[in-house]
């Protein structure tokens, strides 16, 4: 097993090695008499570039976090793949390391919550448990011709049923591609020999033997009906997907004993208390539980979400209507989302492909060494443009170059690109919902970059508020798990760290300059569109 990067963080721990017997209590609603609820809860966060496992106590204090990167595979232009077996091995690796460092077993956890990169498509054998091909990642654009071939009427029908603009982003055309291009796959799927899942379903199947997903992940496949919260037979027929290969759709949280982890390589047993797509998990970690709450997560890409309550708000400005989460048997809450393909990965590109920086952290100091970009704009449409444009024919451009520009200007333009793209989706959400968004809650790796957050506030014209605990995706998965098994009774009982805010960045750019810079950014975006015929 190859480890392409590790982060192991030991935090002050009040627990004694294996000294938890006095902190166990039996969960009366448990379907498995061997499953107990303790005051520890964990989260397995499987992201686009890495996998993390964190253990928290009942106050929400993190005790241990272990993180390891996995390979990014680019076999052809526009193709992005992962090795699902490597992801599984990395998941077991971080779980083993975190549990071992604290001297605890699965039995000592009340539950595990799983958050995951969404839309990424895995197909595996029901009998052998082996993937039939590399996983096709959400960023992959190999199905762009298929997307373009769908008529306008078909596209509108799909959007009406799923809330998703027709694009290469969701899972449906990826799954269709695998069934058509892997020899014998379609016939095997019809015979019931193959299983499909997004990464959550893959991991849960490996951990518990159950083939399930949750409403948040299912809502991103372009195969689930947003009104019925079930697989849509017409869409399955349109994309040639046998229902037998699809996982059962569950709510986001689960009571103790419903999904029991029993894995040969991990000692003991516990419950999977929550399944949440990563951005939905971040919403929970940011306590975006009320209509009008908005958050933005800065990772490989950026993901803006606005809670629209129990109402499905249909977008006419290129946003996604999606399930926000469904907690503890309650009615689902919905959201508008703006998904941006490339933000943090643009900084990785500067590091890995161009050698402009040695580490991602260097981008802030380098970008801060100049006062501005001097008219340089960078549109990182490496795999097309996602929200609100949805243009698979776009490709990355750098415009406004002169001999006066250097690598510092390019680094600053990469940070500004994340802020400009986030501005575009926030404005689209305002127009669709009519919401008065007065501040933006932010989380994710890039939010540790103060310059990037100040640029974001300047371009939005509203305050940007950083989460006190930046790993809100991990926190949200743990919170969901605790809610599922009864460690916390409800939203009013959640630890104070959930939704706690840290630094606040106030806008400093004068309005006229702000509007001119936004107009110039949109001119740059126009030049990126139509590059691929």
C-alpha positions in Angstrom: 0.0 0.0 0.0 1.5 3.3 -1.1 1.2 6.3 1.2 1.5 9.6 -0.7 1.1 11.8 2.3 0.3 11.4 6.0 -0.9 13.8 8.7 -1.3 12.4 12.2 -2.4 14.8 14.9 -2.5 13.8 18.6 -4.6 16.2 20.7 -4.9 16.3 24.5 -6.9 13.3 25.5 -8.8 12.8 28.8 -9.2 9.1 28.2 -7.2 6.2 29.6 -5.9 3.5 27.4 -8.8 0.9 27.3 -10.2 2.5 30.4 -13.6 3.2 29.0 -15.8 0.6 30.7 -17.3 3.1 33.1 -18.3 5.3 30.1 -20.4 2.7 28.2 -24.2 2.7 28.3 -26.6 0.4 26.6 -28.7 2.0 23.9 -32.3 0.8 24.6 -33.4 1.1 20.9 -30.5 -1.0 19.7 -31.3 -3.8 17.3 -28.1 -5.7 18.1 -27.7 -6.5 21.8 -23.9 -6.5 21.4 -23.8 -2.8 20.4 -23.3 -0.2 23.1 -23.1 3.6 23.0 -20.1 5.3 24.6 -19.0 8.9 24.9 -16.6 8.6 22.0 -17.7 9.1 18.4 -15.6 8.9 15.2 -15.7 10.1 11.6 -14.3 8.6 8.5 -14.0 11.3 5.9 -13.1 10.0 2.4 -12.2 13.0 0.2 -11.0 13.6 -3.3 -7.4 13.8 -2.4 -7.1 12.1 1.0 -8.8 10.0 3.7 -9.1 11.1 7.3 -10.3 9.4 10.5 -11.0 11.4 13.6 -12.1 10.5 17.1 -14.1 13.0 19.3 -15.4 13.0 22.8 -18.9 13.9 23.8 -18.0 17.6 24.1 -16.9 17.6 20.5 -13.3 17.9 21.4 -11.0 16.1 18.8 -8.8 13.5 20.4 -7.1 12.1 17.3 -7.0 12.8 13.6 -5.0 10.7 11.0 -4.9 11.6 7.3 -3.4 10.0 4.3 -3.4 11.0 0.7 -4.2 8.7 -2.2 -3.2 8.8 -5.9 -4.9 11.0 -8.5 -4.9 9.2 -11.8 -5.2 11.1 -15.1 -5.0 8.4 -17.9 -6.3 10.8 -20.7 -7.1 14.5 -20.9 -10.3 15.2 -19.0 -10.2 11.8 -17.3 -9.8 11.6 -13.5 -9.7 8.3 -11.7 -9.2 6.8 -8.3 -8.3 3.2 -7.3 -11.2 2.2 -5.1 -9.2 -0.6 -3.5 -6.5 1.9 -2.5 -9.2 4.1 -1.0 -10.4 1.1 1.0 -6.8 0.3 2.2 -6.2 3.9 3.2 -9.5 4.0 5.1 -8.5 0.9 7.1 -5.0 2.4 7.6 -6.2 5.7 9.1 -8.8 3.9 11.3 -6.2 1.4 12.6 -3.7 4.2 13.3 -6.1 6.4 15.1 -7.7 3.7 17.2 -4.3 2.2 18.0 -2.8 5.5 19.1 -5.5 5.9 21.7 -5.5 2.3 22.7 -9.2 1.8 21.9 -11.2 -0.6 19.8 -14.4 -0.2 17.7 -16.4 -1.3 20.7 -15.2 1.9 22.5 -16.9 4.1 19.8 -20.6 5.0 20.1 -20.7 5.1 16.3 -18.8 6.1 13.2 -20.1 8.7 10.7 -19.0 8.5 7.1 -18.6 11.5 4.9 -17.4 11.2 1.3 -16.5 12.7 -2.0 -19.8 12.6 -3.9 -20.7 11.5 -7.5 -17.5 9.5 -7.8 -18.6 6.2 -9.3 -17.5 2.7 -8.2 -18.7 -0.6 -9.7 -17.7 -3.8 -8.1 -18.4 -7.6 -8.2 -21.0 -8.8 -5.8 -19.2 -12.1 -5.4 -15.5 -11.1 -5.3 -15.8 -7.6 -3.9 -13.3 -6.3 -6.4 -13.9 -3.2 -8.5 -14.3 -3.9 -12.3 -12.5 -0.7 -13.2 -11.0 2.4 -11.7 -13.5 4.7 -10.0 -14.5 7.6 -12.2 -14.1 10.8 -10.1 -16.7 13.6 -10.0 -14.3 15.9 -11.9 -14.1 13.5 -14.9 -15.4 14.8 -18.2 -15.1 11.8 -20.5 -18.9 11.6 -20.9 -19.3 15.2 -22.3 -20.3 13.9 -25.7 -23.1 11.8 -24.1 -24.2 14.9 -22.1 -24.3 17.0 -25.3 -26.3 14.4 -27.2 -29.2 14.7 -24.8 -31.9 16.9 -26.3 -33.0 20.0 -24.6 -36.3 18.3 -23.7 -34.5 15.4 -22.2 -32.2 17.7 -20.2 -35.1 19.7 -18.8 -36.9 16.4 -17.8 -33.8 15.2 -16.0 -33.3 18.5 -14.2 -37.0 18.6 -13.2 -36.8 15.1 -11.6 -33.4 15.3 -10.0 -32.7 19.0 -9.4 -29.4 18.6 -11.2 -28.3 20.5 -14.4 -27.4 17.9 -17.0 -23.6 17.6 -17.0 -20.7 15.1 -16.6 -20.7 15.9 -12.8 -23.3 13.4 -11.5 -22.8 9.7 -11.5 -25.4 8.6 -14.1 -23.4 9.1 -17.3 -20.2 7.7 -15.5 -22.1 4.5 -14.6 -23.5 4.3 -18.1 -20.0 4.6 -19.5 -18.6 1.8 -17.3 -21.4 -0.5 -18.3 -20.8 0.2 -22.0 -17.0 0.2 -22.0 -16.0 -2.6 -19.5 -16.2 -5.9 -21.3 -19.2 -7.9 -20.1 -20.2 -5.4 -17.6 -23.7 -4.7 -18.8 -24.6 -8.4 -19.1 -23.2 -9.0 -15.6 -25.2 -6.1 -14.2 -28.4 -7.4 -15.7 -27.7 -10.8 -14.1 -27.3 -9.0 -10.7 -23.6 -9.7 -10.4 -22.4 -6.1 -10.2 -23.0 -3.4 -7.6 -22.9 0.3 -8.0 -22.2 2.9 -5.4 -20.7 6.3 -4.7 -17.8 6.1 -2.3 -20.0 6.0 0.8 -21.8 2.8 -0.5 -18.4 1.2 -1.4 -17.0 1.8 2.1 -20.2 0.7 4.0 -20.4 -2.5 1.9 -16.7 -3.3 2.8 -17.3 -2.4 6.5 -20.7 -3.9 7.1 -21.7 -6.1 4.1 -24.8 -3.9 3.5 -25.4 -2.3 0.1 -26.8 1.1 1.1 -26.4 4.8 0.5 -28.1 7.9 2.0 -30.4 10.5 0.5 -27.7 13.1 0.2 -25.4 10.9 -1.9 -28.3 9.4 -3.9 -29.5 12.9 -4.8 -26.1 13.5 -6.6 -26.3 10.5 -8.9 -28.9 12.0 -11.4 -30.9 8.7 -10.9 -32.9 9.7 -7.7 -36.2 11.5 -7.9 -35.9 14.6 -5.6 -39.6 14.5 -4.8 -40.0 10.7 -4.0 -36.4 10.2 -2.6 -36.3 6.9 -4.5 -34.6 5.7 -7.7 -36.5 6.9 -10.7 -37.4 4.0 -13.1 -37.6 6.4 -16.1 -34.1 7.7 -15.5 -32.8 4.1 -14.9 -34.2 3.2 -18.3 -32.8 6.3 -20.0 -29.2 5.5 -18.8 -29.6 1.7 -19.0 -29.0 1.1 -15.3 -30.5 -2.1 -13.8 -32.2 -1.4 -10.5 -30.6 -4.6 -9.0 -27.2 -3.0 -8.9 -28.3 0.1 -6.9 -28.0 0.5 -3.2 -31.0 1.0 -0.9 -31.5 4.6 0.0 -31.6 5.4 3.7 -31.9 8.6 5.7 -28.6 10.3 6.7 -28.6 9.1 10.3 -29.1 5.6 11.6 -29.9 4.1 15.0 -27.4 1.8 16.8 -27.3 -1.6 15.4 -28.8 -0.8 12.0 -25.4 -0.8 10.2 -22.9 -2.7 12.2 -19.2 -2.6 11.4 -17.7 -6.0 11.6 -14.4 -6.0 9.8 -11.7 -8.7 10.1 -8.9 -6.2 10.2 -10.4 -4.1 12.9 -11.1 -5.4 16.4 -14.5 -5.2 17.9 -17.7 -3.8 16.5 -19.6 -0.5 16.3 -22.4 1.1 14.3 -22.3 3.4 11.3 -24.5 6.1 12.7 -24.5 8.5 9.7 -23.8 8.7 6.0 -23.4 12.1 4.5 -22.0 13.5 1.3 -19.0 15.7 2.3 -20.7 19.1 1.7 -23.8 18.0 3.6 -21.6 16.9 6.4 -19.9 20.3 6.4 -23.4 22.0 6.6 -24.1 20.0 9.8 -20.7 20.8 11.2 -21.3 24.5 10.5 -24.7 24.2 12.2 -26.5 25.4 9.0 -29.7 24.0 10.2 -32.1 26.9 9.6 -33.5 28.2 6.3 -31.2 30.9 4.9 -28.0 29.6 6.5 -25.1 29.5 4.0 -21.7 28.0 4.0 -18.8 27.6 1.6 -16.2 24.7 1.9 -12.8 25.3 0.3 -11.1 22.0 -0.7 -10.1 20.4 -3.9 -13.1 22.4 -5.3 -15.4 24.9 -3.6 -18.9 24.0 -2.5 -21.4 26.6 -1.6 -24.7 25.5 0.0 -27.7 27.5 1.1 -30.3 25.8 3.4 -33.8 26.2 1.8 -35.6 24.3 4.6 -38.3 21.8 3.7 -38.8 23.4 0.3 -37.1 22.3 -3.0 -36.1 25.6 -4.6 -35.6 25.1 -8.3 -32.7 27.0 -9.8 -32.9 29.1 -13.0 -29.3 30.3 -12.6 -27.3 27.1 -12.9 -27.3 25.8 -9.3 -28.2 22.4 -8.0 -31.3 21.6 -5.9 -30.3 18.9 -3.5 -31.1 17.2 -0.2 -29.3 18.9 2.6 -29.7 16.0 5.0 -32.4 13.9 6.7 -31.8 13.5 10.4 -33.3 11.0 12.9 -36.4 10.1 11.0 -37.4 13.7 10.4 -38.5 15.2 7.0 -35.6 16.0 4.8 -34.2 19.5 4.5 -33.1 20.8 1.1 -30.4 23.1 -0.2 -29.2 25.1 -3.2 -25.6 24.3 -4.1 -23.0 25.8 -6.3 -20.3 23.2 -7.1 -16.9 24.5 -8.3 -14.5 22.0 -9.8 -11.1 23.6 -9.2 -10.0 25.9 -6.4 -7.6 24.2 -4.0 -6.5 21.9 -6.8 -5.4 24.9 -8.7 -2.9 25.6 -5.9 -1.9 21.9 -6.1 -1.3 22.4 -9.9 1.0 25.3 -9.2 2.9 23.1 -6.8 2.9 19.7 -8.6 2.8 20.5 -12.3 4.5 23.9 -12.5 6.8 23.9 -9.5 5.8 27.6 -8.7 5.6 26.7 -5.0 7.1 23.9 -2.9 4.1 23.5 -0.6 0.5 24.6 -0.7 1.1 26.8 2.4 3.7 28.8 0.5 1.0 30.2 -1.8 -0.2 32.8 0.8 3.2 34.4 1.4 4.0 34.4 -2.3 0.7 35.9 -3.2 1.0 38.5 -0.4 4.4 39.6 -1.8 2.5 41.6 -4.5 -0.3 44.1 -4.0 -2.5 42.7 -6.7 -2.4 40.7 -9.9 -1.8 43.7 -12.2 -4.6 42.7 -14.5 -3.8 39.0 -14.5 -6.8 36.6 -14.3 -6.6 32.8 -14.0 -9.7 30.7 -14.9 -8.9 27.1 -13.8 -11.4 25.4 -16.0 -9.2 22.3 -16.2 -12.2 20.0 -16.7 -14.8 22.5 -17.8 -16.8 24.9 -15.7 -19.3 23.8 -13.1 -21.8 26.0 -11.4 -23.2 28.4 -12.5 -22.0 27.9 -16.1 -22.0 24.1 -16.7 -19.8 24.3 -19.7 -17.9 21.1 -20.6 -16.3 22.9 -23.5 -14.4 25.3 -21.3 -10.7 24.9 -20.5 -8.3 26.8 -18.3 -7.0 30.2 -19.4 -4.6 32.8 -18.0 -5.3 36.3 -19.5 -3.8 39.7 -19.1 -0.2 38.5 -19.1 2.6 41.0 -19.6 6.4 40.9 -19.1 5.9 42.5 -15.8 4.1 39.5 -14.3 5.9 36.9 -12.2 5.0 33.7 -10.2 3.7 35.8 -7.3 1.0 37.3 -9.5 0.0 33.9 -10.7 -0.2 32.6 -7.2 -2.4 35.5 -6.2 -4.6 35.0 -9.3 -5.1 31.4 -8.2 -6.4 32.5 -4.8 -8.6 35.1 -6.4 -10.0 32.5 -8.8 -11.4 30.6 -5.8 -13.0 33.8 -4.5 -14.4 34.9 -7.9 -16.0 31.5 -8.5 -17.5 31.5 -5.1 -18.9 35.0 -5.7 -20.6 33.7 -8.9 -22.5 30.9 -7.1 -23.5 33.0 -4.1 -25.0 35.6 -6.4 -26.9 32.9 -8.3 -28.3 31.6 -5.0 -29.5 35.1 -4.1 -31.3 35.3 -7.4 -32.9 31.9 -7.1 -34.0 32.0 -3.5 -34.4 35.7 -2.8 -32.4 35.1 0.4 -30.6 38.1 2.0 -27.2 36.4 2.6 -25.5 38.8 5.1 -22.5 36.7 5.9 -20.8 33.5 4.6 -19.6 30.8 6.9 -16.4 29.1 5.6 -14.5 26.0 6.3 -11.9 23.7 4.7 -8.2 23.7 4.1 -7.9 26.9 2.1 -9.6 28.9 4.9 -6.4 28.8 6.9 -5.1 31.2 4.2 -5.9 34.7 5.6 -5.2 36.4 2.4 -7.6 34.2 0.5 -10.4 34.8 3.0 -9.8 38.6 2.9 -9.9 38.5 -0.9 -13.2 36.5 -0.6 -14.8 39.1 1.7 -13.6 42.0 -0.5 -15.1 40.5 -3.6 -18.4 39.4 -2.0 -18.9 42.7 -0.2 -20.1 40.8 3.0 -18.3 39.4 6.0 -16.7 36.0 5.8 -16.7 34.1 9.0 -14.2 31.2 9.6 -15.3 28.2 11.5 -13.6 27.9 14.9 -12.9 24.2 14.1 -11.8 24.1 10.5 -12.4 20.4 9.8 -16.2 20.8 9.7 -16.7 18.0 7.3 -15.2 15.6 9.8 -17.0 17.2 12.6 -20.4 17.0 10.8 -20.0 13.3 10.1 -19.2 12.6 13.8 -22.2 14.8 14.9 -24.5 12.9 12.5 -23.3 9.6 14.0 -23.8 10.8 17.5 -27.3 12.0 16.7 -28.1 8.7 15.0 -27.3 6.6 18.0 -28.5 8.9 20.6 -25.3 10.3 22.0 -27.0 13.7 21.5 -30.7 14.1 21.5 -31.1 16.8 18.9 -29.9 20.1 17.6 -30.3 21.9 21.0 -28.1 19.2 22.6 -25.1 19.5 20.2 -21.7 20.4 21.6 -20.7 24.1 21.5 -18.0 23.5 18.9 -20.7 22.7 16.3 -21.2 26.0 14.4 -18.7 27.9 16.6 -17.1 30.8 14.7 -13.6 32.0 14.7 -12.0 34.9 12.7 -14.2 37.3 10.9 -13.1 39.0 7.7 -14.8 42.3 6.8 -14.8 43.7 3.2 -12.2 46.4 2.6 -12.4 47.0 -1.2 -14.2 50.1 -2.4 -17.4 49.3 -4.3 -16.4 50.8 -7.6 -13.1 48.7 -7.7 -15.0 45.6 -6.7 -17.5 45.9 -9.5 -14.8 46.6 -12.1 -12.8 43.5 -11.0 -15.9 41.3 -11.1 -16.6 42.6 -14.7 -13.0 41.8 -15.7 -13.3 38.3 -14.2 -16.4 37.6 -16.2 -14.6 38.7 -19.4 -11.9 36.2 -18.5 -14.5 33.4 -18.0 -16.0 34.2 -21.4 -12.6 33.5 -23.0 -12.4 30.1 -21.4 -15.7 28.9 -22.9 -15.8 27.2 -26.3 -12.2 26.0 -26.3 -13.2 22.4 -26.8 -15.4 21.7 -29.9 
